[in-house]
Amino acid sequence: MASATGVPEQNPASAGVGEDEPLLGRAGDASQQDGKGIQFNLIIGSYRPGSSYPATGTAIIAQAGIWILAAIIWASVFIHPVMLFSAHPLLNSAGILLTTQAILILQPTHTQKQKKQGANVHAILNGTGVALLIAGLIVIEYNKISHGGTHFVSPHAILGLITFVLFSTQAIIGITQYYTPSIYGGEDNAKKLYKYHRVSGYLTLIMSFATVAAATQTDFNKNILHIQLWAVIVASVLTLVGLLPRIKKQKLGL
């Protein structure tokens, strides 16, 4: 088939990048090319014909957003004396950073081999991220108990608890449906849950950004860290602007 310019159009599948269409872009965009390392998935956009490397796509925007968010939090913590509480924002921001990378690494996969490798790396990154989030929860709870503080009263604390539960549930369901599908009645039944797992994963990440935004309104931040709400919102929006357009509609059943 020829394009309007008279140049034959390249079939995305024949180029080894699949036929799935992202929310923003053409079929084959934001897809891992056959034979290319999975590490490129973290920045992948689309593949130009004859090129060995991916064109820069929206993933680079997501990377900029999530690293800016982490840098804002880490810088605000480390310019002050480090204390036990310091581990809470450090661990939580690192956990969100890793869970974002876990999504980015898996999104472009489309062949069975890629999906298997992507799922394994996704599980490692996501599992580590959730472990860091749980560690952050333990730190703040220990700190509250040792100082006789109140628990789960502020909007940040309530959102944080909900987010921790969602992340933990996501991890458990994701690992079991992929590695032990028999508990769902077989692989076919487990695969039917994939799209719900993906949707809830994106919603959980958005919840985590809302939790960070709420943290800027706590007394500790207003009096000591001084992380600005607008900065958190900008970094979070940048991350989502880079992340969401790479969603493959077919993977969500659209």
Salt bridges, closest charged atoms under 4 A:
GLU21 OE2 - LYS249 NZ 3.82
ASP29 OD2 - ARG26 NE 3.70
GLU141 OE1 - HIS151 ND1 2.71
GLU187 OE2 - LYS191 NZ 3.18
